[in-house]
Amino acid sequence: MAFFYPRVYAFFCYYRKKRRRKEIEGKFTFFLQERLGPKKREKAVRHIFELRGSRKVMNYLIPLMDEQFVKRYVTTEGLHYLDEGLKRGRGVVLMTSHFGNGPLAYSALRAMNYDLVFIKGGMERAEKRGRFRYVDALENTIFIHDPSLSEVYQERILQTLRSGKIIHYYGDTREGRVKENLPLLGRTMGFPTGVVRLAHEANAAIVPMIHLYQGGRITLIFKEPIDHDWKEGTDGYRRIVSEFVKLMETYLLALPEQYWGIYGPTVMSEYYRSLQKDSGSLKEDGR
């Protein structure tokens, strides 16, 4: 039922939320231009509403995740890349993008007994985790919304990685003072390098990860580590971020509907919003 609701939600939203649909279609046109035909674009927009529907039920679904749930609904590819990094006694940064439904993805990993901490750009919530409703637990989440606390959360990231745990990090987040300007879909955007620097200091592995939500199934795709054991030192930061961006672009072109629905405060949203600021013709989805 939890997976059925998003499909029903998507069906009605596509026809009733016309303004929101036009906003999403506008982003498709802006970033992908002629790459999507009318039929494929319609299918993609419907799926975006399905992703939004999955966000509405995920807090009630996550507490139910266990070994049986994982066997039935979760598929993994390249999981050995994560395991190898952990076996070497290194912490691991799972560098991912806003594809699919992130909370379902990293919660599935926790259900698989991986000790994972999530970096979150939003503010800390006052609610407590309940039996039937999930809320980000303080011990499993690092909130980085307040720049004045940067030394505090940076130290916590280092401690987490040095203790051999996993950090789930959105590499396409717009937060960050130091950035590398790199091309994505033909446009130059700034990607932060702060967590890459912290991973280097902790001698942690950086494993690219893509998580997808497709028709009630969660797919976790892990790629070969891109830190190269930090042999390049600080000179490798740009290459690391560049390889991640290229991977992100590959999946954006192949499965754009997995990204656009809930991408939130990302590099792409910041770029899009900066271009639309003067005209005021479009607003950031859900913001």
Backbone torsions as a table, in degrees:
resi	resn	phi	psi	omega
1	MET	NA	-35.4	180.0
2	ALA	-63.6	-32.8	179.1
3	PHE	-87.8	-19.9	178.3
4	PHE	-75.3	-38.2	-178.9
5	TYR	-55.9	-47.4	-179.6
6	PRO	-58.1	-33.8	-179.8
7	ARG	-69.9	-40.6	176.8
8	VAL	-66.1	-43.0	178.4
9	TYR	-58.5	-44.0	-179.1
10	ALA	-63.4	-40.4	-178.5
11	PHE	-60.7	-48.5	-176.9
12	PHE	-74.1	-37.4	-178.7
13	CYS	-66.0	-35.0	-177.9
14	TYR	-59.9	-38.1	-177.6
15	TYR	-92.4	-26.9	-174.5
16	ARG	-94.7	-36.0	-178.5
17	LYS	-94.3	70.2	-174.0
18	LYS	-67.1	-38.5	-179.8
19	ARG	-64.2	-45.7	178.7
20	ARG	-64.3	-38.3	178.9
21	ARG	-62.3	-41.7	179.7
22	LYS	-66.1	-35.6	176.8
23	GLU	-61.4	-45.3	-179.0
24	ILE	-66.4	-43.9	177.8
25	GLU	-60.4	-36.1	178.3
26	GLY	-63.1	-37.0	178.6
27	LYS	-70.7	-38.8	174.8
28	PHE	-58.0	-47.7	-178.1
29	THR	-63.4	-40.8	-177.2
30	PHE	-66.5	-49.0	-174.3
31	PHE	-85.0	-34.8	-174.3
32	LEU	-107.5	-15.9	176.1
33	GLN	51.8	-117.3	-173.5
34	GLU	-84.8	3.9	-174.4
35	ARG	-70.0	-19.7	-179.2
36	LEU	-117.0	123.7	173.6
37	GLY	-78.4	171.1	-176.8
38	PRO	-56.5	-44.3	-177.5
39	LYS	-67.7	-43.4	-179.7
40	LYS	-68.3	-35.5	179.0
41	ARG	-66.7	-40.9	178.3
42	GLU	-61.8	-43.8	178.9
43	LYS	-62.3	-40.3	-178.9
44	ALA	-66.0	-42.7	-179.3
45	VAL	-65.2	-39.5	176.8
46	ARG	-59.5	-42.3	-178.3
47	HIS	-66.7	-32.9	177.5
48	ILE	-61.8	-42.7	176.3
49	PHE	-64.9	-32.0	176.2
50	GLU	-65.8	-40.0	176.4
51	LEU	-61.2	-41.1	178.2
52	ARG	-63.5	-38.5	176.9
53	GLY	-64.6	-36.6	179.1
54	SER	-66.2	-29.4	177.3
55	ARG	-67.9	-29.4	-177.3
56	LYS	-74.6	-22.7	-178.4
57	VAL	-110.4	-6.5	-171.4
58	MET	-65.1	-34.2	-178.6
59	ASN	-65.3	-21.7	176.8
60	TYR	-92.7	-20.5	-178.2
61	LEU	-85.5	-38.8	-174.7
62	ILE	-57.3	-41.5	178.8
63	PRO	-62.1	-17.1	-179.3
64	LEU	-88.9	-5.4	-176.4
65	MET	-69.9	126.6	176.1
66	ASP	-147.7	-169.6	-177.0
67	GLU	-60.1	-40.5	-179.9
68	GLN	-67.5	-38.5	176.8
69	PHE	-60.2	-45.9	-178.4
70	VAL	-61.0	-45.3	-180.0
71	LYS	-60.3	-35.0	-174.1
72	ARG	-86.4	-35.9	-168.5
73	TYR	-119.8	-6.7	-174.2
74	VAL	-117.0	132.0	175.8
75	THR	-119.5	136.8	179.4
76	THR	-121.0	148.0	174.4
77	GLU	-133.5	129.3	177.8
78	GLY	72.6	25.1	-178.3
79	LEU	-61.7	-22.9	-178.9
80	HIS	-64.3	-25.0	177.4
81	TYR	-64.7	-38.0	176.4
82	LEU	-69.1	-45.7	-178.0
83	ASP	-62.9	-39.5	-179.1
84	GLU	-64.0	-40.8	177.8
85	GLY	-63.1	-41.2	-179.6
86	LEU	-70.4	-36.4	-179.7
87	LYS	-65.3	-27.0	179.2
88	ARG	-80.0	2.5	178.5
89	GLY	80.3	13.7	-179.7
90	ARG	-98.7	146.1	168.4
91	GLY	-70.6	163.8	-177.9
92	VAL	-132.6	131.0	169.8
93	VAL	-97.2	114.2	172.2
94	LEU	-84.1	101.6	-178.0
95	MET	-90.6	113.4	-174.6
96	THR	-130.9	-179.3	178.5
97	SER	-122.8	174.4	-178.4
98	HIS	-80.7	53.8	174.6
99	PHE	-90.2	153.2	173.0
100	GLY	56.5	-136.3	179.2
101	ASN	-124.4	98.9	-175.0
102	GLY	-56.9	-48.4	-179.3
103	PRO	-58.7	-37.1	176.3
104	LEU	-65.2	-36.4	-177.5
105	ALA	-67.7	-53.3	-176.7
106	TYR	-74.4	-23.5	174.2
107	SER	-69.9	-33.5	175.2
108	ALA	-63.8	-39.2	177.4
109	LEU	-64.0	-39.7	176.9
110	ARG	-63.9	-37.6	177.2
111	ALA	-65.8	-20.9	176.8
112	MET	-90.5	12.8	175.2
113	ASN	72.2	28.7	172.3
114	TYR	-94.1	132.3	-179.3
115	ASP	-82.7	101.9	-170.0
116	LEU	-125.7	137.4	176.1
117	VAL	-117.4	134.4	-175.2
118	PHE	-102.4	130.5	173.7
119	ILE	-89.1	122.5	-174.7
120	LYS	-122.6	131.7	-179.3
121	GLY	-80.7	-16.1	-177.9
122	GLY	-79.5	-175.8	-178.1
123	MET	-89.6	155.2	178.0
124	GLU	-65.7	136.2	-179.6
125	ARG	-93.4	151.4	179.9
126	ALA	-83.7	-22.3	-176.4
127	GLU	-66.4	152.9	175.6
128	LYS	-103.2	153.1	177.8
129	ARG	-65.0	132.2	179.1
130	GLY	-109.9	175.7	-178.1
131	ARG	-68.6	-35.6	-175.9
132	PHE	-115.3	7.5	178.5
133	ARG	-141.5	127.1	-177.3
134	TYR	-90.1	136.3	171.3
135	VAL	-135.5	141.9	-179.7
136	ASP	-51.2	120.9	179.1
137	ALA	-81.4	139.8	-175.8
138	LEU	-60.1	-38.0	-178.0
139	GLU	-70.9	-16.7	-179.0
140	ASN	-108.9	5.8	-174.1
141	THR	-136.4	136.4	173.8
142	ILE	-112.2	111.9	-178.9
143	PHE	-89.4	128.6	-175.1
144	ILE	-121.7	29.5	-176.2
145	HIS	-76.6	-21.7	-173.2
146	ASP	-106.1	106.8	-179.1
147	PRO	-58.4	-28.7	-178.8
148	SER	-67.2	-17.5	179.7
149	LEU	-102.8	17.2	-173.7
150	SER	-58.6	-40.0	180.0
151	GLU	-64.4	-35.5	-179.6
152	VAL	-66.6	-50.8	-176.5
153	TYR	-75.1	-26.7	175.2
154	GLN	-65.7	-41.2	177.9
155	GLU	-64.4	-37.5	179.0
156	ARG	-67.9	-37.5	176.5
157	ILE	-62.4	-44.4	178.9
158	LEU	-61.7	-44.9	-179.9
159	GLN	-63.4	-39.8	179.8
160	THR	-62.2	-45.9	-178.3
161	LEU	-70.7	-40.5	-179.4
162	ARG	-67.4	-21.5	177.2
163	SER	-87.4	5.2	174.8
164	GLY	84.1	20.3	-179.8
165	LYS	-95.8	-179.0	-177.2
166	ILE	-108.6	136.9	172.0
167	ILE	-110.8	125.0	173.5
168	HIS	-93.9	119.0	-172.7
169	TYR	-134.2	129.7	175.3
170	TYR	-81.3	107.1	-179.1
171	GLY	-72.3	-11.0	178.5
172	ASP	-102.0	17.6	177.8
173	THR	-70.1	151.0	-179.8
174	ARG	-86.7	-13.7	-179.9
175	GLU	-69.5	139.3	178.3
176	GLY	140.3	136.4	-178.7
177	ARG	-86.8	-36.4	-179.5
178	VAL	-101.9	124.9	-175.1
179	LYS	-135.5	157.5	171.5
180	GLU	-107.4	127.8	177.7
181	ASN	-85.2	115.7	-173.7
182	LEU	-135.3	152.9	-179.7
183	PRO	-79.1	138.0	173.8
184	LEU	-142.7	120.8	-178.0
185	LEU	52.6	38.8	175.3
186	GLY	82.4	6.1	-179.1
187	ARG	-128.7	144.2	-178.1
188	THR	-88.2	126.7	-178.1
189	MET	-135.1	155.3	-177.1
190	GLY	-95.6	118.8	-179.6
191	PHE	-107.4	127.7	-175.8
192	PRO	-68.3	152.0	-178.6
193	THR	-121.6	6.3	-175.5
194	GLY	-58.7	-45.7	-178.5
195	VAL	-71.0	-30.3	175.2
196	VAL	-62.4	-43.7	178.1
197	ARG	-61.6	-43.3	-180.0
198	LEU	-66.1	-37.8	176.3
199	ALA	-62.1	-39.2	177.2
200	HIS	-62.7	-47.0	-180.0
201	GLU	-60.8	-34.3	-178.4
202	ALA	-89.6	-1.4	-175.9
203	ASN	55.0	40.1	-179.4
204	ALA	-91.8	158.0	175.7
205	ALA	-83.9	148.9	173.3
206	ILE	-114.1	111.3	-178.1
207	VAL	-110.0	113.2	176.1
208	PRO	-64.9	142.3	-177.8
209	MET	-140.8	138.9	173.6
210	ILE	-121.6	127.3	176.1
211	HIS	-118.6	135.5	-175.2
212	LEU	-123.1	150.8	173.3
213	TYR	-123.9	113.5	-174.3
214	GLN	-135.3	105.6	175.3
215	GLY	56.3	41.0	179.0
216	GLY	84.5	10.5	176.1
217	ARG	-119.8	142.6	-179.2
218	ILE	-109.8	124.2	179.8
219	THR	-115.0	126.7	179.5
220	LEU	-112.8	117.0	-176.2
221	ILE	-115.3	118.7	-179.5
222	PHE	-108.8	139.0	-179.4
223	LYS	-112.7	168.3	-179.7
224	GLU	-60.9	139.6	179.6
225	PRO	-54.3	143.7	-176.4
226	ILE	-114.4	10.6	179.9
227	ASP	-83.4	-20.3	-179.9
228	HIS	54.8	37.5	179.7
229	ASP	56.4	23.0	176.0
230	TRP	58.6	31.5	179.0
231	LYS	-67.0	-24.7	-179.7
232	GLU	-86.7	-9.2	-177.2
233	GLY	64.6	-145.4	-178.9
234	THR	-66.5	-21.5	179.5
235	ASP	-66.0	-16.5	-177.7
236	GLY	-87.2	-6.2	-175.9
237	TYR	-59.3	-47.2	-177.6
238	ARG	-64.2	-40.5	179.1
239	ARG	-63.4	-42.7	-179.2
240	ILE	-59.7	-50.3	-179.2
241	VAL	-65.5	-37.4	179.6
242	SER	-63.6	-42.0	178.1
243	GLU	-63.9	-39.0	177.6
244	PHE	-63.6	-44.2	-178.5
245	VAL	-64.6	-38.3	177.8
246	LYS	-63.9	-40.9	176.9
247	LEU	-63.7	-44.0	178.5
248	MET	-58.9	-43.9	-179.5
249	GLU	-63.4	-38.5	178.9
250	THR	-58.5	-45.5	-179.5
251	TYR	-75.7	-30.4	175.6
252	LEU	-61.5	-42.1	-178.9
253	LEU	-72.7	-35.2	-178.1
254	ALA	-79.9	-38.2	-175.2
255	LEU	-136.7	62.6	-176.8
256	PRO	-61.1	-29.5	-178.7
257	GLU	-66.0	-15.0	179.3
258	GLN	-80.4	-12.6	-171.9
259	TYR	-111.1	-42.0	-164.8
260	TRP	-71.5	-21.0	-171.7
261	GLY	-71.8	-39.1	-172.6
262	ILE	-134.8	36.5	-172.0
263	TYR	-75.8	-12.9	169.3
264	GLY	56.7	-140.5	-174.8
265	PRO	-81.7	75.3	-175.8
266	THR	-111.5	172.1	175.1
267	VAL	-58.2	-41.8	-178.7
268	MET	-69.3	-38.9	178.8
269	SER	-66.2	-38.6	178.5
270	GLU	-64.8	-42.4	178.8
271	TYR	-63.3	-46.0	-179.4
272	TYR	-63.4	-44.0	-178.3
273	ARG	-66.2	-35.9	-179.9
274	SER	-65.6	-34.8	179.3
275	LEU	-75.8	-28.0	-178.2
276	GLN	-92.4	-3.4	-173.3
277	LYS	-59.9	-44.3	-176.9
278	ASP	-70.9	-42.9	-176.6
279	SER	-76.0	-34.0	-179.8
280	GLY	66.0	19.8	-175.4
281	SER	-81.1	-24.2	-179.4
282	LEU	-131.0	149.2	176.8
283	LYS	-115.5	153.5	178.6
284	GLU	-63.1	131.7	-178.7
285	ASP	-55.8	125.0	172.8
286	GLY	71.2	13.8	-176.3
287	ARG	-124.4	NA	NA
